[in-house]
Amino acid sequence: MKKIKYLSHYDVLPSSQNRFISSPAAVNKQDYIFKVLSELGIQTTVISACGSREPISYPACEKEVYPGITLKLLPTLKCKGKISRIIAVIVFRFRLMMSLLREVQNGDTLFVYHSLSLMKFIKILKIFRKFKLVIDIEEIYGDVLQDGKIVKQELKFFELADGYLFPTELLERKLNAENKPYAVVYGTYNVEEDLNCSFDDDKIHIVYAGTLDPRKGGAGASVATGEFLDSRYHMHILGFGTDADREHLCKEIERVSEKSKCKVTYDGCLAGNEYIRFLQSCDIGLSTQNPSGAFNDTSFPSKILSYMANGLRVVSIRISAIEASGIGGYMYYYEKQSPEDIAKAIQKVDINDCYDSREKIRILHNEFKDNIKKVLDSICD
């Protein structure tokens, strides 16, 4: 039986409510990968880099999240004041480094979910241990931050890898010049059972589910689109972000609602069954993001897979990462990031056509299982 270690900001509910995680989308994707590793019989120790999000201490914890997949959470310190918070962070980082030195031995295979905060830990670990490294790359964060210095640091870090998980074929072509073992996984390929949900109001329900970060532009563009739709439509926004992001979004919704007959609402940040039931009550999912962003060639909008896994039609900006993917032919595309163009694409969607997005997700799942097994066979002793 193959054994691997996996370092990431991962936790599972309910304790993830109390610990820092990178984002719900990142946790969902890692959770899917762990399910696949469990199905393949790969014994995996997940070393979590999640510290505490509250000024109270948490003990070390170890639990099996799936058969053969063990999650290890580190203890945290109680911290109330500014100085104690700084001390708590320093102590947590020290404990994380010690945990890596204890868990990762010479000859082991370590997967790392790419994070700017974890790169230094891996570089230090490389000094003391000889191990195979697989980097799970979601995007080049320096592109999102528009910081060339960070991009250079990331590219240097990627060179340390013996294998990769990529979110798009385009990113594989960009980074894998040495043709190291790799697998492409756009996001989670969990097909959701049809719950036969609906709002039962004869409206066409559209949903944008994702980050509220204005740099990505998706939520704002979706809200603005409501101004160019009529009363047959209801535009829903689901998402996560800062208090400032939510406040800005709600103001935009108020502005658009004064002009439009289309109903536009922010419905919070949902998870689990509540999230699934909400998606399945909708008809169309929006993948709206700024097409000029450098991150578009290096990341895949995971929301598209969530929509398809729940049977929704998808309206998306036409970008290479999506168009060149295995599901590119299933999209309704718009060309320009304007509310008018997005609205026109929405109006072209035939919600009564013969459509089975779930079957395509099942095919992607089986392909990924085969490909990640090939990666492990190539690099694991």
Contacts in CASP RR format, 6 or more apart in sequence:
PFRMAT RR
TARGET T0000
AUTHOR 0000-0000-0000
METHOD contacts of the structure
MODEL  1
MKKIKYLSHYDVLPSSQNRFISSPAAVNKQDYIFKVLSELGIQTTVISAC
GSREPISYPACEKEVYPGITLKLLPTLKCKGKISRIIAVIVFRFRLMMSL
LREVQNGDTLFVYHSLSLMKFIKILKIFRKFKLVIDIEEIYGDVLQDGKI
VKQELKFFELADGYLFPTELLERKLNAENKPYAVVYGTYNVEEDLNCSFD
DDKIHIVYAGTLDPRKGGAGASVATGEFLDSRYHMHILGFGTDADREHLC
KEIERVSEKSKCKVTYDGCLAGNEYIRFLQSCDIGLSTQNPSGAFNDTSF
PSKILSYMANGLRVVSIRISAIEASGIGGYMYYYEKQSPEDIAKAIQKVD
INDCYDSREKIRILHNEFKDNIKKVLDSICD
1 41 0 8 1.000
1 42 0 8 1.000
1 43 0 8 1.000
2 41 0 8 1.000
2 42 0 8 1.000
2 43 0 8 1.000
2 109 0 8 1.000
2 376 0 8 1.000
2 380 0 8 1.000
3 42 0 8 1.000
3 43 0 8 1.000
3 44 0 8 1.000
3 45 0 8 1.000
3 108 0 8 1.000
3 109 0 8 1.000
4 37 0 8 1.000
4 42 0 8 1.000
4 43 0 8 1.000
4 44 0 8 1.000
4 45 0 8 1.000
4 108 0 8 1.000
4 109 0 8 1.000
4 110 0 8 1.000
4 111 0 8 1.000
4 376 0 8 1.000
4 380 0 8 1.000
5 44 0 8 1.000
5 45 0 8 1.000
5 46 0 8 1.000
5 47 0 8 1.000
5 103 0 8 1.000
5 104 0 8 1.000
5 108 0 8 1.000
5 109 0 8 1.000
5 110 0 8 1.000
5 111 0 8 1.000
6 30 0 8 1.000
6 34 0 8 1.000
6 44 0 8 1.000
6 45 0 8 1.000
6 46 0 8 1.000
6 47 0 8 1.000
6 110 0 8 1.000
6 111 0 8 1.000
6 112 0 8 1.000
6 113 0 8 1.000
7 46 0 8 1.000
7 47 0 8 1.000
7 49 0 8 1.000
7 100 0 8 1.000
7 110 0 8 1.000
7 111 0 8 1.000
7 112 0 8 1.000
7 113 0 8 1.000
7 118 0 8 1.000
7 121 0 8 1.000
7 122 0 8 1.000
8 22 0 8 1.000
8 26 0 8 1.000
8 30 0 8 1.000
8 46 0 8 1.000
8 47 0 8 1.000
8 48 0 8 1.000
8 49 0 8 1.000
8 111 0 8 1.000
8 112 0 8 1.000
8 113 0 8 1.000
8 115 0 8 1.000
8 118 0 8 1.000
8 136 0 8 1.000
9 20 0 8 1.000
9 21 0 8 1.000
9 22 0 8 1.000
9 26 0 8 1.000
9 27 0 8 1.000
9 48 0 8 1.000
9 49 0 8 1.000
9 50 0 8 1.000
9 113 0 8 1.000
9 115 0 8 1.000
10 21 0 8 1.000
10 27 0 8 1.000
10 30 0 8 1.000
10 31 0 8 1.000
10 46 0 8 1.000
10 48 0 8 1.000
10 50 0 8 1.000
10 71 0 8 1.000
10 113 0 8 1.000
11 19 0 8 1.000
11 21 0 8 1.000
11 27 0 8 1.000
11 48 0 8 1.000
11 50 0 8 1.000
11 71 0 8 1.000
11 73 0 8 1.000
12 27 0 8 1.000
12 31 0 8 1.000
12 65 0 8 1.000
12 71 0 8 1.000
13 271 0 8 1.000
15 58 0 8 1.000
15 61 0 8 1.000
15 73 0 8 1.000
16 27 0 8 1.000
16 50 0 8 1.000
18 52 0 8 1.000
18 53 0 8 1.000
18 54 0 8 1.000
18 58 0 8 1.000
19 48 0 8 1.000
19 50 0 8 1.000
19 51 0 8 1.000
19 52 0 8 1.000
19 53 0 8 1.000
19 58 0 8 1.000
19 73 0 8 1.000
19 76 0 8 1.000
20 50 0 8 1.000
20 51 0 8 1.000
20 52 0 8 1.000
20 53 0 8 1.000
21 27 0 8 1.000
21 50 0 8 1.000
22 113 0 8 1.000
22 115 0 8 1.000
23 211 0 8 1.000
23 240 0 8 1.000
24 240 0 8 1.000
24 269 0 8 1.000
24 271 0 8 1.000
25 210 0 8 1.000
25 211 0 8 1.000
25 302 0 8 1.000
25 303 0 8 1.000
26 113 0 8 1.000
26 138 0 8 1.000
28 188 0 8 1.000
28 302 0 8 1.000
29 138 0 8 1.000
29 185 0 8 1.000
29 187 0 8 1.000
29 188 0 8 1.000
29 302 0 8 1.000
30 113 0 8 1.000
30 136 0 8 1.000
31 65 0 8 1.000
31 188 0 8 1.000
32 185 0 8 1.000
32 187 0 8 1.000
32 188 0 8 1.000
32 189 0 8 1.000
32 190 0 8 1.000
33 136 0 8 1.000
33 165 0 8 1.000
33 185 0 8 1.000
33 372 0 8 1.000
34 44 0 8 1.000
34 46 0 8 1.000
34 65 0 8 1.000
34 66 0 8 1.000
34 69 0 8 1.000
35 66 0 8 1.000
35 190 0 8 1.000
36 365 0 8 1.000
36 368 0 8 1.000
36 369 0 8 1.000
36 372 0 8 1.000
37 44 0 8 1.000
37 66 0 8 1.000
37 69 0 8 1.000
37 372 0 8 1.000
38 44 0 8 1.000
38 66 0 8 1.000
38 67 0 8 1.000
38 68 0 8 1.000
38 69 0 8 1.000
39 369 0 8 1.000
40 369 0 8 1.000
40 372 0 8 1.000
40 373 0 8 1.000
40 376 0 8 1.000
41 67 0 8 1.000
41 68 0 8 1.000
42 68 0 8 1.000
42 376 0 8 1.000
43 68 0 8 1.000
44 68 0 8 1.000
44 69 0 8 1.000
44 70 0 8 1.000
45 70 0 8 1.000
45 72 0 8 1.000
45 103 0 8 1.000
46 65 0 8 1.000
46 69 0 8 1.000
46 70 0 8 1.000
46 71 0 8 1.000
46 72 0 8 1.000
47 72 0 8 1.000
47 96 0 8 1.000
47 99 0 8 1.000
47 100 0 8 1.000
47 103 0 8 1.000
48 71 0 8 1.000
48 72 0 8 1.000
48 73 0 8 1.000
48 74 0 8 1.000
49 96 0 8 1.000
49 115 0 8 1.000
49 117 0 8 1.000
49 118 0 8 1.000
49 121 0 8 1.000
50 73 0 8 1.000
51 58 0 8 1.000
51 74 0 8 1.000
51 76 0 8 1.000
51 92 0 8 1.000
52 58 0 8 1.000
52 76 0 8 1.000
52 77 0 8 1.000
52 79 0 8 1.000
52 88 0 8 1.000
55 78 0 8 1.000
55 79 0 8 1.000
55 80 0 8 1.000
55 81 0 8 1.000
55 85 0 8 1.000
56 78 0 8 1.000
57 75 0 8 1.000
57 76 0 8 1.000
57 77 0 8 1.000
57 78 0 8 1.000
58 73 0 8 1.000
58 75 0 8 1.000
58 76 0 8 1.000
59 75 0 8 1.000
60 72 0 8 1.000
60 73 0 8 1.000
60 74 0 8 1.000
60 75 0 8 1.000
61 71 0 8 1.000
61 72 0 8 1.000
61 73 0 8 1.000
62 70 0 8 1.000
62 71 0 8 1.000
62 72 0 8 1.000
62 73 0 8 1.000
63 70 0 8 1.000
63 71 0 8 1.000
64 70 0 8 1.000
64 71 0 8 1.000
65 71 0 8 1.000
72 99 0 8 1.000
72 103 0 8 1.000
74 92 0 8 1.000
74 95 0 8 1.000
74 96 0 8 1.000
74 99 0 8 1.000
75 95 0 8 1.000
76 88 0 8 1.000
76 92 0 8 1.000
77 84 0 8 1.000
77 87 0 8 1.000
77 88 0 8 1.000
77 91 0 8 1.000
77 92 0 8 1.000
78 84 0 8 1.000
78 88 0 8 1.000
79 85 0 8 1.000
79 87 0 8 1.000
79 88 0 8 1.000
96 121 0 8 1.000
97 121 0 8 1.000
97 124 0 8 1.000
97 125 0 8 1.000
100 121 0 8 1.000
100 125 0 8 1.000
101 125 0 8 1.000
101 128 0 8 1.000
101 129 0 8 1.000
104 110 0 8 1.000
104 125 0 8 1.000
104 129 0 8 1.000
104 131 0 8 1.000
105 129 0 8 1.000
105 131 0 8 1.000
106 129 0 8 1.000
106 130 0 8 1.000
106 131 0 8 1.000
107 130 0 8 1.000
107 131 0 8 1.000
107 132 0 8 1.000
107 381 0 8 1.000
108 129 0 8 1.000
108 131 0 8 1.000
108 132 0 8 1.000
109 131 0 8 1.000
109 132 0 8 1.000
109 133 0 8 1.000
109 134 0 8 1.000
109 376 0 8 1.000
109 379 0 8 1.000
109 380 0 8 1.000
110 122 0 8 1.000
110 125 0 8 1.000
110 131 0 8 1.000
110 132 0 8 1.000
110 133 0 8 1.000
110 134 0 8 1.000
111 134 0 8 1.000
111 135 0 8 1.000
111 136 0 8 1.000
111 165 0 8 1.000
112 118 0 8 1.000
112 122 0 8 1.000
112 133 0 8 1.000
112 134 0 8 1.000
112 135 0 8 1.000
112 136 0 8 1.000
113 136 0 8 1.000
113 138 0 8 1.000
114 135 0 8 1.000
114 136 0 8 1.000
114 137 0 8 1.000
114 138 0 8 1.000
114 141 0 8 1.000
114 154 0 8 1.000
116 141 0 8 1.000
116 150 0 8 1.000
116 153 0 8 1.000
116 154 0 8 1.000
119 153 0 8 1.000
119 154 0 8 1.000
119 157 0 8 1.000
122 133 0 8 1.000
122 157 0 8 1.000
122 160 0 8 1.000
123 157 0 8 1.000
123 160 0 8 1.000
125 131 0 8 1.000
126 133 0 8 1.000
126 160 0 8 1.000
132 162 0 8 1.000
132 163 0 8 1.000
132 379 0 8 1.000
132 380 0 8 1.000
133 160 0 8 1.000
133 161 0 8 1.000
133 162 0 8 1.000
133 163 0 8 1.000
134 161 0 8 1.000
134 162 0 8 1.000
134 163 0 8 1.000
134 164 0 8 1.000
134 165 0 8 1.000
134 375 0 8 1.000
134 379 0 8 1.000
135 157 0 8 1.000
135 158 0 8 1.000
135 160 0 8 1.000
135 161 0 8 1.000
135 163 0 8 1.000
135 164 0 8 1.000
135 165 0 8 1.000
136 164 0 8 1.000
136 165 0 8 1.000
137 158 0 8 1.000
137 164 0 8 1.000
137 165 0 8 1.000
137 166 0 8 1.000
137 167 0 8 1.000
137 171 0 8 1.000
137 175 0 8 1.000
138 167 0 8 1.000
138 299 0 8 1.000
139 167 0 8 1.000
139 171 0 8 1.000
139 295 0 8 1.000
139 298 0 8 1.000
139 299 0 8 1.000
140 151 0 8 1.000
140 154 0 8 1.000
140 155 0 8 1.000
140 171 0 8 1.000
140 294 0 8 1.000
140 295 0 8 1.000
140 298 0 8 1.000
141 150 0 8 1.000
141 154 0 8 1.000
142 148 0 8 1.000
142 150 0 8 1.000
142 151 0 8 1.000
142 154 0 8 1.000
143 151 0 8 1.000
143 293 0 8 1.000
143 294 0 8 1.000
143 295 0 8 1.000
143 298 0 8 1.000
144 215 0 8 1.000
144 216 0 8 1.000
144 294 0 8 1.000
144 295 0 8 1.000
146 294 0 8 1.000
155 175 0 8 1.000
158 164 0 8 1.000
158 175 0 8 1.000
161 180 0 8 1.000
162 180 0 8 1.000
162 181 0 8 1.000
162 379 0 8 1.000
163 180 0 8 1.000
163 181 0 8 1.000
163 182 0 8 1.000
163 375 0 8 1.000
163 378 0 8 1.000
163 379 0 8 1.000
164 172 0 8 1.000
164 175 0 8 1.000
164 176 0 8 1.000
164 180 0 8 1.000
164 181 0 8 1.000
164 182 0 8 1.000
164 183 0 8 1.000
165 182 0 8 1.000
165 183 0 8 1.000
165 184 0 8 1.000
165 185 0 8 1.000
165 372 0 8 1.000
165 375 0 8 1.000
166 172 0 8 1.000
166 175 0 8 1.000
166 176 0 8 1.000
166 182 0 8 1.000
166 183 0 8 1.000
166 184 0 8 1.000
166 185 0 8 1.000
167 184 0 8 1.000
167 185 0 8 1.000
167 186 0 8 1.000
167 187 0 8 1.000
167 298 0 8 1.000
167 299 0 8 1.000
167 300 0 8 1.000
168 184 0 8 1.000
168 186 0 8 1.000
168 297 0 8 1.000
168 298 0 8 1.000
168 299 0 8 1.000
168 300 0 8 1.000
168 321 0 8 1.000
168 324 0 8 1.000
168 325 0 8 1.000
169 184 0 8 1.000
169 321 0 8 1.000
169 324 0 8 1.000
169 325 0 8 1.000
170 297 0 8 1.000
170 298 0 8 1.000
170 320 0 8 1.000
170 321 0 8 1.000
170 324 0 8 1.000
171 297 0 8 1.000
171 298 0 8 1.000
171 299 0 8 1.000
171 321 0 8 1.000
172 182 0 8 1.000
172 184 0 8 1.000
174 297 0 8 1.000
174 298 0 8 1.000
176 182 0 8 1.000
181 374 0 8 1.000
181 375 0 8 1.000
181 378 0 8 1.000
181 379 0 8 1.000
182 371 0 8 1.000
182 375 0 8 1.000
183 368 0 8 1.000
183 371 0 8 1.000
183 372 0 8 1.000
183 374 0 8 1.000
183 375 0 8 1.000
184 368 0 8 1.000
184 371 0 8 1.000
185 368 0 8 1.000
185 372 0 8 1.000
186 300 0 8 1.000
186 302 0 8 1.000
186 304 0 8 1.000
186 305 0 8 1.000
186 325 0 8 1.000
186 327 0 8 1.000
186 364 0 8 1.000
187 300 0 8 1.000
187 302 0 8 1.000
187 305 0 8 1.000
188 302 0 8 1.000
188 305 0 8 1.000
188 306 0 8 1.000
188 309 0 8 1.000
189 305 0 8 1.000
189 309 0 8 1.000
189 361 0 8 1.000
189 362 0 8 1.000
189 364 0 8 1.000
189 365 0 8 1.000
189 368 0 8 1.000
190 309 0 8 1.000
190 361 0 8 1.000
190 365 0 8 1.000
191 309 0 8 1.000
191 358 0 8 1.000
191 361 0 8 1.000
191 362 0 8 1.000
191 365 0 8 1.000
192 276 0 8 1.000
192 279 0 8 1.000
192 280 0 8 1.000
192 309 0 8 1.000
192 310 0 8 1.000
192 358 0 8 1.000
194 280 0 8 1.000
194 311 0 8 1.000
194 358 0 8 1.000
195 276 0 8 1.000
195 277 0 8 1.000
195 280 0 8 1.000
196 280 0 8 1.000
197 277 0 8 1.000
197 278 0 8 1.000
197 280 0 8 1.000
197 281 0 8 1.000
198 281 0 8 1.000
199 205 0 8 1.000
199 234 0 8 1.000
199 281 0 8 1.000
201 234 0 8 1.000
203 232 0 8 1.000
203 233 0 8 1.000
203 234 0 8 1.000
203 263 0 8 1.000
204 232 0 8 1.000
204 233 0 8 1.000
204 234 0 8 1.000
204 283 0 8 1.000
204 284 0 8 1.000
204 351 0 8 1.000
205 233 0 8 1.000
205 234 0 8 1.000
205 236 0 8 1.000
205 281 0 8 1.000
205 282 0 8 1.000
205 283 0 8 1.000
205 284 0 8 1.000
206 222 0 8 1.000
206 229 0 8 1.000
206 233 0 8 1.000
206 234 0 8 1.000
206 235 0 8 1.000
206 236 0 8 1.000
206 282 0 8 1.000
206 283 0 8 1.000
206 284 0 8 1.000
206 285 0 8 1.000
206 286 0 8 1.000
206 315 0 8 1.000
206 346 0 8 1.000
207 235 0 8 1.000
207 236 0 8 1.000
207 237 0 8 1.000
207 238 0 8 1.000
207 278 0 8 1.000
207 279 0 8 1.000
207 282 0 8 1.000
207 284 0 8 1.000
207 285 0 8 1.000
207 286 0 8 1.000
207 307 0 8 1.000
207 312 0 8 1.000
208 218 0 8 1.000
208 219 0 8 1.000
208 222 0 8 1.000
208 235 0 8 1.000
208 236 0 8 1.000
208 237 0 8 1.000
208 238 0 8 1.000
208 285 0 8 1.000
208 286 0 8 1.000
208 288 0 8 1.000
208 303 0 8 1.000
209 238 0 8 1.000
209 239 0 8 1.000
209 275 0 8 1.000
209 279 0 8 1.000
209 285 0 8 1.000
209 303 0 8 1.000
209 306 0 8 1.000
209 307 0 8 1.000
210 218 0 8 1.000
210 219 0 8 1.000
210 238 0 8 1.000
210 239 0 8 1.000
210 240 0 8 1.000
210 303 0 8 1.000
211 218 0 8 1.000
211 219 0 8 1.000
211 239 0 8 1.000
211 240 0 8 1.000
211 241 0 8 1.000
212 219 0 8 1.000
212 237 0 8 1.000
212 239 0 8 1.000
212 240 0 8 1.000
212 241 0 8 1.000
212 242 0 8 1.000
212 245 0 8 1.000
212 246 0 8 1.000
212 249 0 8 1.000
213 219 0 8 1.000
213 241 0 8 1.000
213 245 0 8 1.000
214 220 0 8 1.000
214 245 0 8 1.000
214 248 0 8 1.000
215 290 0 8 1.000
216 289 0 8 1.000
216 290 0 8 1.000
217 288 0 8 1.000
217 289 0 8 1.000
217 290 0 8 1.000
218 286 0 8 1.000
218 288 0 8 1.000
218 289 0 8 1.000
218 290 0 8 1.000
219 237 0 8 1.000
219 239 0 8 1.000
219 245 0 8 1.000
219 249 0 8 1.000
219 288 0 8 1.000
220 249 0 8 1.000
220 252 0 8 1.000
220 288 0 8 1.000
221 288 0 8 1.000
221 289 0 8 1.000
221 290 0 8 1.000
221 337 0 8 1.000
221 339 0 8 1.000
221 342 0 8 1.000
222 235 0 8 1.000
222 237 0 8 1.000
222 286 0 8 1.000
222 288 0 8 1.000
222 342 0 8 1.000
223 235 0 8 1.000
223 237 0 8 1.000
223 249 0 8 1.000
223 252 0 8 1.000
223 253 0 8 1.000
223 256 0 8 1.000
223 264 0 8 1.000
224 252 0 8 1.000
224 256 0 8 1.000
224 339 0 8 1.000
225 235 0 8 1.000
225 286 0 8 1.000
225 288 0 8 1.000
225 339 0 8 1.000
225 342 0 8 1.000
225 343 0 8 1.000
225 346 0 8 1.000
226 233 0 8 1.000
226 235 0 8 1.000
226 256 0 8 1.000
226 260 0 8 1.000
226 262 0 8 1.000
226 264 0 8 1.000
226 339 0 8 1.000
226 343 0 8 1.000
227 256 0 8 1.000
227 259 0 8 1.000
227 260 0 8 1.000
227 262 0 8 1.000
227 339 0 8 1.000
228 260 0 8 1.000
228 339 0 8 1.000
228 340 0 8 1.000
228 342 0 8 1.000
228 343 0 8 1.000
229 235 0 8 1.000
229 260 0 8 1.000
229 261 0 8 1.000
229 262 0 8 1.000
229 343 0 8 1.000
229 346 0 8 1.000
229 347 0 8 1.000
230 261 0 8 1.000
230 262 0 8 1.000
231 261 0 8 1.000
231 262 0 8 1.000
231 263 0 8 1.000
233 262 0 8 1.000
233 263 0 8 1.000
233 346 0 8 1.000
234 262 0 8 1.000
234 263 0 8 1.000
234 264 0 8 1.000
234 265 0 8 1.000
235 262 0 8 1.000
235 263 0 8 1.000
235 264 0 8 1.000
235 265 0 8 1.000
236 265 0 8 1.000
236 267 0 8 1.000
236 278 0 8 1.000
236 282 0 8 1.000
237 249 0 8 1.000
237 253 0 8 1.000
237 264 0 8 1.000
237 265 0 8 1.000
237 266 0 8 1.000
237 267 0 8 1.000
237 268 0 8 1.000
238 267 0 8 1.000
238 268 0 8 1.000
238 269 0 8 1.000
238 270 0 8 1.000
238 275 0 8 1.000
238 278 0 8 1.000
239 268 0 8 1.000
239 269 0 8 1.000
240 269 0 8 1.000
241 269 0 8 1.000
246 266 0 8 1.000
249 266 0 8 1.000
250 266 0 8 1.000
253 264 0 8 1.000
253 265 0 8 1.000
253 266 0 8 1.000
256 264 0 8 1.000
257 263 0 8 1.000
257 264 0 8 1.000
267 278 0 8 1.000
270 278 0 8 1.000
276 310 0 8 1.000
279 306 0 8 1.000
279 307 0 8 1.000
279 310 0 8 1.000
279 312 0 8 1.000
280 310 0 8 1.000
280 311 0 8 1.000
280 312 0 8 1.000
282 312 0 8 1.000
283 312 0 8 1.000
283 313 0 8 1.000
283 349 0 8 1.000
283 351 0 8 1.000
284 312 0 8 1.000
284 313 0 8 1.000
284 314 0 8 1.000
284 315 0 8 1.000
284 346 0 8 1.000
284 349 0 8 1.000
284 351 0 8 1.000
285 303 0 8 1.000
285 307 0 8 1.000
285 312 0 8 1.000
285 313 0 8 1.000
285 314 0 8 1.000
285 315 0 8 1.000
286 314 0 8 1.000
286 315 0 8 1.000
286 316 0 8 1.000
286 342 0 8 1.000
286 346 0 8 1.000
287 301 0 8 1.000
287 303 0 8 1.000
287 304 0 8 1.000
287 307 0 8 1.000
287 314 0 8 1.000
287 315 0 8 1.000
287 316 0 8 1.000
287 317 0 8 1.000
287 322 0 8 1.000
287 331 0 8 1.000
288 315 0 8 1.000
288 316 0 8 1.000
288 317 0 8 1.000
288 337 0 8 1.000
288 342 0 8 1.000
289 296 0 8 1.000
289 301 0 8 1.000
289 317 0 8 1.000
290 296 0 8 1.000
290 337 0 8 1.000
291 317 0 8 1.000
291 318 0 8 1.000
291 319 0 8 1.000
291 337 0 8 1.000
292 337 0 8 1.000
296 319 0 8 1.000
296 320 0 8 1.000
296 321 0 8 1.000
297 319 0 8 1.000
297 320 0 8 1.000
297 321 0 8 1.000
298 321 0 8 1.000
299 321 0 8 1.000
300 321 0 8 1.000
300 322 0 8 1.000
300 325 0 8 1.000
301 316 0 8 1.000
301 322 0 8 1.000
304 314 0 8 1.000
304 316 0 8 1.000
304 322 0 8 1.000
304 327 0 8 1.000
304 331 0 8 1.000
305 327 0 8 1.000
305 361 0 8 1.000
305 364 0 8 1.000
307 313 0 8 1.000
307 314 0 8 1.000
307 357 0 8 1.000
308 314 0 8 1.000
308 327 0 8 1.000
308 330 0 8 1.000
308 357 0 8 1.000
308 358 0 8 1.000
308 360 0 8 1.000
308 361 0 8 1.000
309 357 0 8 1.000
309 358 0 8 1.000
309 361 0 8 1.000
311 355 0 8 1.000
311 357 0 8 1.000
311 358 0 8 1.000
312 357 0 8 1.000
313 332 0 8 1.000
313 349 0 8 1.000
313 351 0 8 1.000
313 355 0 8 1.000
313 357 0 8 1.000
314 330 0 8 1.000
314 331 0 8 1.000
314 332 0 8 1.000
314 357 0 8 1.000
315 331 0 8 1.000
315 332 0 8 1.000
315 333 0 8 1.000
315 334 0 8 1.000
315 342 0 8 1.000
315 345 0 8 1.000
315 346 0 8 1.000
315 349 0 8 1.000
316 322 0 8 1.000
316 331 0 8 1.000
316 332 0 8 1.000
316 333 0 8 1.000
316 334 0 8 1.000
317 333 0 8 1.000
317 334 0 8 1.000
317 337 0 8 1.000
318 331 0 8 1.000
318 333 0 8 1.000
318 334 0 8 1.000
318 335 0 8 1.000
322 328 0 8 1.000
322 331 0 8 1.000
323 329 0 8 1.000
323 331 0 8 1.000
323 333 0 8 1.000
326 364 0 8 1.000
327 360 0 8 1.000
327 364 0 8 1.000
330 357 0 8 1.000
330 360 0 8 1.000
332 345 0 8 1.000
332 346 0 8 1.000
332 348 0 8 1.000
332 349 0 8 1.000
333 345 0 8 1.000
334 341 0 8 1.000
334 342 0 8 1.000
334 344 0 8 1.000
334 345 0 8 1.000
335 341 0 8 1.000
END
